[in-house]
């Protein structure tokens, strides 16, 4: 039923049960649910089997997938390090460096010169292979593939926050021209997605901070959203369902995003679920809004209240998906995560 519910929701057909997905769930919770104990020394096939069983147990209606990200920026990029997410802190990275230290040099950067063109047929195959592998491993859920470093997320990866903000501050038009060049280079990946076999496309871009836009909204409307509409145009023409995901609070831009052609909004707790429901609850799929902080630090009463809040807002939306979009990392108490799922299972039937 999970695939049926997920596909119905993406098509705004209001399934009897609210479907669910999760941005990610670290292995302590997956192990507790699946019964497969995972350690850092576990072989890869155990990790996969644990996740497969977990996804079935938590009845995912849709599963995240993405093939293009930092992997296409290897020739030149910055590093801001990485905080601890996974159990045991194995992902911690203190190696911080900047690819650019001169503002003028950064503003003149041309991704076509540095990264070059992608092989179109090979890129289509990359998307098709990931999608096929996901469908084979998780046949009972809606699968997808897509792009992580669409525009601003690509800028963050290449330049780091200090240089990015400096460029935007001292020469906003020059930074906009740089974004235009990057988007023209990224278009080749979206063109390949349009020819791929996936029917659902994940398009990620961290346009904002927790508090909202960090550049004047007029700048976004001059550069980001015209490019986003161009990037998505071949997908829309091909009949793909575009799911847009952005961290932070992009409430001020929900109208701008919708005008670019997405089929679904996916967001963290910072974007206003009530506002999205009021404006797009009947026309778009809506994914997420459960606050990870409540699962991490909250009481059972607080967790129930948080799930009830999201269900109350999403229940009458034909395309609503439950999701803790800020992820469920290793520091979320296992009992809290299990109780979150228990409450959702209790309330999910319409």
C-alpha positions in Angstrom: 0.0 0.0 0.0 2.9 2.4 0.6 3.6 2.9 -3.2 -0.1 3.3 -3.9 -0.5 5.9 -1.2 2.7 7.8 -2.2 1.8 7.9 -5.9 -1.8 8.9 -5.2 -0.6 11.8 -3.0 1.8 13.0 -5.6 -1.1 13.0 -8.0 -3.3 14.8 -5.5 -5.7 11.9 -5.2 -5.9 12.0 -1.4 -5.2 8.4 -0.3 -7.1 7.1 2.8 -3.9 7.2 4.7 -1.4 10.1 4.9 1.8 8.7 3.3 5.2 9.3 4.8 8.9 9.7 3.9 11.9 10.8 5.9 14.9 12.9 4.7 17.2 10.5 6.5 17.2 8.3 9.6 20.5 7.3 11.2 21.2 3.7 11.9 20.5 3.5 15.7 16.8 4.0 14.9 17.0 1.9 11.8 18.5 -0.9 13.8 15.9 -0.7 16.5 13.1 -0.9 14.0 14.6 -3.5 11.7 16.2 -5.8 14.2 19.4 -5.7 12.3 22.3 -4.4 14.4 24.5 -2.0 12.5 28.0 -1.0 13.6 30.7 0.9 11.8 32.3 -2.4 11.0 29.2 -3.9 9.4 29.5 -4.8 5.7 27.6 -2.8 3.1 25.1 -5.5 2.4 24.0 -5.4 6.1 23.5 -1.6 5.9 21.4 -2.1 2.8 19.3 -4.9 4.3 18.8 -2.8 7.5 17.5 0.1 5.4 15.3 -2.0 3.2 13.6 -3.6 6.2 13.4 -0.2 8.0 11.7 1.4 5.0 9.2 -1.4 4.9 8.5 -1.2 8.6 8.0 2.6 8.6 5.9 2.2 5.4 7.6 4.9 3.2 5.3 6.2 0.5 8.3 7.8 -1.2 12.1 7.5 -0.9 14.6 10.3 -1.5 17.2 9.8 -4.2 19.8 12.1 -5.7 22.6 11.4 -8.2 24.2 14.9 -8.8 25.8 16.8 -6.0 29.3 17.6 -4.8 30.5 14.7 -7.0 30.4 17.0 -10.1 32.4 19.8 -8.4 35.5 17.8 -7.4 37.9 19.7 -9.7 37.5 22.9 -7.7 35.5 23.5 -4.5 35.9 24.8 -0.9 35.4 22.9 2.3 33.6 24.2 5.4 34.2 20.9 7.3 31.4 18.8 8.7 29.8 18.6 12.1 28.8 15.3 13.7 25.7 13.7 12.3 26.1 9.9 12.2 26.6 7.6 15.2 30.1 7.8 16.6 30.9 11.1 14.7 32.5 9.3 11.8 31.4 12.1 9.5 33.2 14.9 11.5 35.6 16.8 9.3 37.8 19.6 10.5 39.5 20.1 7.1 38.5 23.6 6.2 39.8 25.5 3.2 38.8 28.0 0.5 39.1 27.5 -3.2 39.1 31.3 -3.7 40.6 34.1 -1.7 40.3 36.9 -4.2 36.8 38.4 -4.8 37.5 39.4 -8.4 38.8 36.0 -9.2 35.8 34.3 -7.7 33.4 36.6 -9.5 35.1 35.7 -12.8 34.8 32.0 -12.3 33.3 30.0 -15.2 32.1 26.5 -14.4 32.2 25.6 -18.1 36.0 26.2 -18.2 36.7 24.4 -14.9 34.3 21.5 -15.0 33.6 21.2 -18.7 30.6 19.7 -20.4 29.0 16.5 -19.2 28.6 13.5 -21.5 24.9 13.6 -22.1 24.3 9.9 -22.7 26.4 9.0 -19.7 24.5 11.4 -17.5 21.2 10.0 -18.6 22.5 6.6 -17.8 23.7 7.8 -14.4 20.2 8.9 -13.5 18.6 5.8 -14.9 21.0 3.5 -13.1 20.4 5.1 -9.7 16.6 5.1 -10.3 16.7 1.4 -11.3 18.8 0.4 -8.4 16.5 2.2 -6.0 13.4 0.6 -7.5 15.0 -2.8 -7.2 16.0 -2.3 -3.6 12.8 -0.5 -2.5 10.0 -1.7 -4.8 7.2 -0.8 -2.5 7.7 2.9 -2.5 7.9 5.8 -5.0 11.5 6.3 -6.0 13.3 9.3 -7.6 16.6 10.7 -8.6 17.8 14.3 -9.0 20.2 17.2 -8.3 21.4 18.6 -5.0 23.7 21.5 -6.1 21.2 23.3 -8.2 22.2 26.9 -7.8 22.9 28.4 -4.3 23.9 25.0 -2.9 26.5 24.8 -5.7 27.7 28.3 -4.9 28.1 27.3 -1.2 30.1 24.2 -2.2 32.4 26.0 -4.6 33.1 29.2 -2.7 32.1 28.6 1.0 30.0 31.0 3.0 32.5 33.8 3.6 33.4 34.3 -0.1 29.8 33.8 -1.2 28.5 36.5 1.1 31.4 38.8 0.2 30.6 38.5 -3.5 26.9 39.1 -2.9 27.6 42.1 -0.7 30.3 43.9 -2.8 28.9 43.1 -6.3 25.4 41.7 -6.3 25.1 42.0 -10.1 28.4 40.3 -10.6 27.4 37.5 -8.3 24.1 37.3 -10.2 26.0 36.9 -13.5 28.1 34.2 -11.9 24.9 32.4 -10.8 23.7 32.7 -14.4 26.8 31.0 -15.7 26.5 28.3 -13.1 22.9 27.7 -13.9 23.7 27.4 -17.7 26.2 24.7 -16.8 23.8 22.9 -14.5 21.1 22.9 -17.2 22.8 20.0 -18.9 22.0 17.8 -15.9 18.4 18.9 -15.9 18.2 18.2 -19.6 19.5 14.7 -18.9 16.9 14.2 -16.2 14.2 15.1 -18.6 15.3 12.2 -20.8 15.7 9.8 -17.9 13.2 7.1 -16.9 12.3 8.6 -13.5 8.9 10.2 -13.2 9.8 12.0 -10.0 12.7 14.5 -9.8 14.3 15.7 -6.6 15.6 19.3 -7.0 17.4 20.7 -3.9 18.7 24.2 -3.4 19.5 25.9 0.0 18.3 29.4 -1.0 17.8 30.8 2.5 18.9 30.6 6.1 16.8 29.6 9.1 15.6 33.3 9.4 14.9 33.5 5.7 16.6 35.1 2.7 20.2 36.4 3.2 20.2 38.5 0.1 17.5 41.1 -0.8 14.5 39.2 -2.3 14.7 41.3 -5.4 18.1 39.7 -6.2 16.5 36.2 -6.0 13.8 37.3 -8.3 16.2 38.7 -10.8 18.6 35.7 -10.9 17.6 32.6 -8.9 13.9 32.1 -10.0 14.3 32.9 -13.7 17.1 30.3 -13.8 15.0 27.8 -11.8 12.2 28.1 -14.3 14.6 27.4 -17.1 16.2 24.4 -15.4 12.8 22.8 -14.7 11.3 23.6 -18.1 12.4 20.4 -19.8 11.2 18.4 -16.8 7.7 20.0 -16.9 7.5 19.5 -20.6 8.4 15.8 -20.1 5.7 15.4 -17.5 8.0 14.8 -14.6 6.9 15.7 -11.1 9.5 18.1 -9.6 9.9 18.0 -5.8 11.7 21.2 -4.5 13.5 20.9 -1.3 15.1 23.8 0.5 16.5 24.0 4.1 15.7 27.0 6.3 12.7 29.3 5.9 11.6 29.8 2.3 8.1 31.0 3.2 8.6 34.4 1.4 9.4 32.5 -1.8 6.7 29.9 -2.0 4.8 31.8 -4.8 8.1 32.3 -6.7 8.9 28.6 -6.5 5.5 27.5 -7.6 5.7 29.8 -10.6 8.7 27.8 -11.8 6.7 24.6 -12.1 7.2 22.3 -9.2 4.7 19.6 -8.2 5.7 19.5 -4.6 7.1 21.5 -1.7 9.5 19.8 0.8 10.7 21.8 3.7 11.9 21.9 7.3 10.1 23.2 10.3 11.1 26.8 9.6 9.0 27.2 6.5 5.4 28.0 7.5 3.3 24.8 6.9 0.0 26.7 7.5 0.9 29.3 4.8 1.9 26.7 2.3 -1.3 24.7 3.0 -3.5 27.8 2.7 -2.0 28.8 -0.7 -1.1 25.5 -2.3 -2.8 22.7 -0.2 -5.1 21.7 -3.1 -2.7 22.1 -6.0 0.7 20.8 -4.8 2.0 17.9 -2.8 3.4 19.1 0.5 6.1 17.2 2.4 7.4 17.6 6.0 7.5 20.2 8.8 8.0 18.0 11.9 10.6 19.7 14.0 13.7 17.5 14.7 14.4 19.5 17.8 11.1 18.2 19.3 12.2 14.6 18.7 15.6 15.3 20.1 14.7 17.2 23.3 11.0 17.0 23.7 8.7 15.0 26.0 6.3 12.4 24.7 3.6 15.1 25.1 5.5 17.5 23.0 6.2 14.9 20.3 2.5 14.0 20.1 1.6 17.7 19.9 4.0 18.2 17.0 2.7 15.3 15.0 -0.9 16.4 15.7 0.0 19.9 14.5 1.3 18.6 11.2 -1.6 16.1 10.7 -4.2 18.7 11.5 -2.8 21.0 8.8 -2.1 18.4 6.2 -5.1 16.1 6.7 -7.3 17.9 4.1 -4.4 18.3 1.6 -4.6 15.6 -1.0 -0.8 15.5 -1.4 0.4 15.8 2.1 3.3 13.6 3.3 4.5 13.2 6.9 8.2 13.8 7.3 10.7 15.0 9.9 12.5 17.0 7.3 15.3 18.1 9.5 16.4 14.4 9.5 16.5 12.0 12.5 20.2 11.9 13.4 21.9 9.7 15.9 21.4 12.1 18.9 17.6 11.7 18.7 16.7 9.2 21.5 15.5 6.0 20.0 12.4 5.9 22.2 11.5 9.4 20.9 11.8 8.3 17.3 9.7 5.2 17.9 7.1 7.2 19.7 7.0 9.7 16.8 6.2 6.8 14.5 3.7 5.4 16.9 1.7 8.6 17.1 1.8 9.0 13.3 0.5 5.5 12.7 -2.3 6.3 15.1 -3.3 9.5 13.4 -2.5 8.9 9.7 -5.8 7.5 8.6 -8.1 10.2 7.2 
